[in-house]
Structures are given as C-alpha cells and as structure tokens.
Amino acid sequence: MSAIKVGLAGLRTNGKVVARKLAQGEVFGMELDCVAVRDAVKAQDFLDGIGSEAHIYGIDGLAREADLIIESAPAAAFAEIAVPVLTAGKTFMAVSAGQLLERPDLVALAKECGGQIIVPTGALIGLDAVTAAAEGAIHSVSMITRKPVKGLIGAPYLEKRGIDIAGIKEPLRIFHGSAREAARGFPENVNVVAALALAGIGPDRTTIEIWADPSLSRNVHRIVVDSDSASFEMSIQNIPSENPKTGRITALSVLAALRKLRAPLRVGT
C-alpha cells in the first residue's frame, strides 16, 4: 500500500510539530510531500533543518499533488485553502474548525466532489462520547473555557467592544453565548467549541462561557452533556504551546488522527 501524501497549508506552531514527525517517518503510511506557505525562503530553511525533501507549492499545487491537506494557517485563510482542496476531491483536515460554522457550503462541496473534511479532536476530550450520544437525543451541551489573559488578547470580540483585559487582576467572564457567536468573536481561541458543536447538537444550541483568568498558566475546558443515553462531564487542562492561543495537545491530536487512517488497530469511534 503506497503512503498517503500529506500536504501542509501553513507552517505555524502546529504545522511544524506535524512536519517534524512526518519527516522522521514516525507516522505509519504517511509522508510529508509538500507545503504551501507565504515565506518560501523561511519554509525551505525549516524543511532543510528537519531533513525533509517536501516541495513548496501554492495552494493549487498542494491540492493537485497531495492526497490529504492539513490546514495550519491563520483562520482568515481557511476558505482560500479549503475550496481548491475539496474541489479536487481530496481530504482536508481542518484545525480551525470554527470556520466551518460560517461555511457549511464546504461540506456540500466535499460531498459533491468526493472529498472529505476531517476535524481532529484538538484540545478537547470525549468527542467520541458526544458523537455516540448524538446518535440518540442530546438535550444540552455547555462548555466553560478559562484561559490565561495573553491567550485571549487581540480577539475580534474584545477589540470590537473595546474590552481591555491586559491589566485584570481577577478572573473575568468575557463572553457567554452560542458556539457560533464564540467562533466569530474568537476565531483563534475556541476552535474546541466548534468541534464540540459539530460532534453534538450544532453551533446554535451548544453554549459556552469564556473567562480570562490572570492566575492560570493553562487552558482549562469543562464540558457538561445531558442526553437520553448518558449524562457526563469532562474537563481538561491544556499546556499552551509557544503560541498562547493554542495548546500543545492540538498538534498531537492531528498526528493521532493521521495514525488512525492507516493503523492496523484503531481505537475509538
């Protein structure tokens, strides 16, 4: 069986972690074939440093050459990457899952062209349980996210409302609403709630509170689900990566999703 050719759209924090593992041959049945980046010189230096012979293309080249493309770019570039990839009938792994809430047409495009969108679990736990419960009737899904202040500064929701959290001394609730509203207001911060919504009862019925907490050094998520098959609570404390807006486990979740595609033993839904 030939290896799946992986393309990386972007080489940000998560993309670099995945690229290193693929270049080292640590994911069975996968090879890093190509990347698409804005700064080709910087990318080539990185690829040389990890011993990768991956090619550097534009997005169209990535969609043409790779079998599976992982999005690891700013949220604003999401559709620019997804459309050509799905039009080519390829597999698209969406890290910025919140963008899917604004572009349901991408799911229709994948269906029409024979492509597939994969949303890795990311910084959450228990999506297997949520997807299983969704086969029955889920009554409610709520989430509380608490993050260090520096991981939330610059969010469009705060900028638009002139909310300054830089100097807060106590935990401050900065948002309470639906997953859809949260994804719009915090596109780089709460992709976790988008994945939760897509797994369960959708972005308008899934609710979230977001707290800025100056006492924290980790991203903390707590989820409560009530359904006709089970009621359960989940919590996780994620260590931020070098990018304070995302946790270290996000890139590892991408790797775990890749492994499942060719693993001789697959555990989990």
C-alpha positions in Angstrom: 0.0 0.0 0.0 1.5 3.3 -1.1 2.0 6.1 1.5 -0.6 8.8 1.8 1.0 12.0 0.5 0.4 14.8 3.1 0.4 18.5 2.3 0.7 21.2 5.0 -1.1 24.5 4.3 1.0 26.7 6.6 3.9 26.1 8.9 2.8 27.7 12.1 3.2 26.1 15.5 1.0 23.1 14.9 2.2 22.6 11.4 5.9 22.4 12.4 5.2 19.8 15.0 3.4 17.6 12.5 6.0 18.2 9.8 8.8 17.1 12.1 7.0 13.8 12.9 6.2 13.1 9.3 9.8 13.9 8.2 11.1 11.5 10.8 8.8 8.7 9.4 7.0 8.4 12.7 3.5 8.1 11.3 2.9 4.8 9.6 1.7 5.1 6.0 2.2 8.9 5.8 4.8 11.0 4.1 5.2 14.8 4.0 5.0 15.6 0.3 4.6 19.3 0.1 3.8 22.6 1.9 2.2 25.9 1.0 3.5 29.0 2.8 3.7 32.7 2.4 7.5 32.8 3.0 9.1 30.2 0.9 12.7 31.0 2.0 11.9 30.6 5.6 10.0 27.4 4.9 12.8 25.9 3.0 15.2 26.6 5.8 12.8 24.8 8.2 12.4 21.8 5.8 16.2 21.5 5.4 16.6 21.6 9.1 14.3 18.7 9.7 15.7 16.7 6.8 12.6 16.9 4.6 12.5 16.9 0.8 9.0 18.2 0.7 8.2 20.5 -2.2 6.9 24.1 -1.7 3.9 25.0 -3.8 1.0 27.4 -3.8 -2.4 26.2 -2.6 -3.4 25.0 -6.1 -0.2 22.9 -6.3 -0.9 21.5 -2.8 -4.4 20.5 -3.9 -3.1 18.9 -7.0 -0.1 16.9 -5.5 -1.2 15.8 -2.0 -3.8 13.3 -1.0 -4.5 14.8 2.3 -4.0 18.5 3.2 -3.8 19.8 6.8 -4.8 23.4 7.4 -2.3 25.1 9.7 -2.7 28.7 8.7 -4.4 31.8 10.1 -8.2 31.4 10.3 -8.7 34.2 7.7 -7.1 31.9 5.1 -9.3 28.9 5.8 -11.6 29.1 2.8 -8.8 30.0 0.5 -7.2 26.7 1.4 -10.4 24.5 1.7 -12.1 25.3 -1.6 -9.4 24.2 -4.0 -8.6 21.1 -1.9 -12.2 19.9 -1.7 -12.9 20.8 -5.3 -10.0 18.5 -6.2 -11.8 15.7 -4.2 -9.0 15.5 -1.6 -9.1 15.1 2.2 -9.0 18.3 4.1 -8.0 18.3 7.8 -9.4 21.4 9.5 -7.6 22.6 12.6 -9.5 26.0 12.5 -12.8 24.1 13.0 -14.6 27.3 13.9 -14.5 28.4 10.3 -16.7 25.5 9.3 -19.6 27.0 11.2 -19.5 30.0 8.9 -19.1 27.9 5.7 -21.5 25.0 5.6 -21.2 25.1 1.9 -17.8 23.5 2.2 -19.4 20.3 3.5 -21.7 20.3 0.4 -18.6 20.9 -1.8 -16.8 17.9 -0.3 -19.9 15.7 -0.9 -20.2 16.9 -4.5 -16.6 16.5 -5.4 -15.8 13.3 -3.4 -13.6 14.9 -0.8 -13.8 14.7 2.9 -13.3 17.1 5.8 -11.7 15.7 9.0 -11.9 17.7 12.2 -9.4 16.4 14.8 -10.4 16.3 18.4 -7.9 19.1 19.2 -7.7 20.3 22.7 -10.8 18.5 24.0 -11.6 15.1 25.3 -14.7 12.9 25.0 -15.8 13.8 21.4 -16.3 10.0 20.9 -18.9 10.1 23.7 -20.6 13.2 22.3 -20.8 11.7 18.7 -22.2 8.5 20.2 -24.8 10.4 22.3 -25.8 12.3 19.1 -27.0 9.1 17.6 -29.8 9.4 20.2 -31.1 12.6 21.6 -28.8 15.2 23.2 -30.8 17.6 25.4 -28.0 20.1 26.1 -24.3 20.8 25.7 -22.5 23.5 27.6 -18.8 24.5 28.0 -16.8 26.8 30.2 -13.4 27.8 28.9 -10.8 29.6 31.1 -7.6 30.9 29.5 -4.6 32.9 30.5 -5.0 36.5 29.6 -2.3 36.5 26.9 -4.1 33.8 25.0 -7.1 36.0 24.5 -5.7 39.4 23.9 -6.4 40.6 20.3 -9.6 38.6 19.9 -12.0 40.4 17.5 -14.8 40.2 20.0 -12.8 42.1 22.5 -11.3 44.6 20.0 -14.8 45.4 18.6 -16.2 46.2 22.0 -13.1 48.0 23.4 -12.6 45.4 26.2 -9.1 45.7 27.6 -8.1 42.6 29.7 -4.4 43.2 29.8 -4.4 44.5 33.3 -7.1 42.5 35.0 -6.3 41.1 38.5 -9.3 38.7 38.9 -11.0 36.2 36.6 -13.3 38.0 34.2 -16.1 36.4 32.1 -15.7 38.0 28.7 -18.3 36.0 26.7 -21.4 34.0 27.2 -23.4 32.7 24.2 -23.6 30.2 21.4 -20.7 28.3 19.9 -21.5 30.1 16.6 -21.1 33.5 18.2 -18.0 32.4 20.0 -16.3 31.1 16.8 -17.0 34.5 15.1 -15.7 36.5 18.0 -12.7 34.4 19.0 -11.6 32.7 15.7 -8.1 31.8 17.0 -9.1 30.8 20.5 -12.1 28.5 20.7 -12.0 26.0 17.8 -12.6 23.5 20.6 -16.2 24.6 20.9 -16.7 24.4 17.2 -15.6 20.8 17.2 -17.9 20.1 20.2 -20.8 21.6 18.4 -20.2 19.7 15.1 -20.0 16.5 17.1 -23.2 17.1 19.0 -26.2 19.4 18.7 -24.9 22.1 16.5 -23.5 25.6 16.9 -26.7 27.4 17.9 -27.7 25.0 20.8 -24.2 24.5 22.1 -23.3 27.2 24.7 -20.0 28.5 26.0 -18.7 30.8 28.6 -15.2 32.3 28.1 -13.2 33.5 31.1 -9.9 35.4 31.1 -8.0 34.4 34.2 -4.7 36.0 35.1 -3.9 33.3 37.7 -3.8 30.5 35.0 -0.9 29.1 33.1 -3.0 26.5 31.2 -6.1 26.5 29.0 -9.0 24.9 31.0 -12.1 23.5 29.4 -15.1 21.9 31.2 -18.0 20.3 29.2 -21.3 19.1 30.5 -23.6 17.0 28.3 -27.1 15.7 29.0 -28.7 13.2 26.7 -31.2 10.3 26.6 -28.4 7.8 26.7 -25.9 9.3 29.2 -25.2 12.5 31.2 -21.5 13.2 31.6 -19.0 15.9 32.4 -15.4 16.3 31.1 -12.6 18.6 32.0 -9.1 19.1 30.6 -6.2 21.5 31.4 -4.0 22.0 28.3 -0.4 23.3 28.4 -0.1 26.2 25.9 2.3 25.9 23.0 4.7 28.6 22.0 1.6 30.2 20.5 -0.5 31.1 23.6 -3.7 30.8 21.6 -3.3 27.0 21.1 -2.4 24.1 23.3 0.4 21.6 22.8 -2.1 18.8 22.5 -3.7 20.2 19.3 -0.8 19.2 17.1 -0.7 15.8 18.8 -4.4 15.4 18.1 -3.6 15.9 14.4 -0.9 13.3 14.5 -3.3 10.9 16.3 -5.9 11.4 13.6 -3.3 10.7 10.9 -2.3 7.5 12.5 -5.9 6.2 12.6 -6.1 6.5 8.8 -3.6 3.6 8.2 -3.3 2.0 11.7 -3.7 -1.9 11.8 -5.5 -1.3 15.1 -7.9 1.6 15.5 -9.2 2.5 19.0 -12.1 4.9 19.4 -15.1 5.9 17.3 
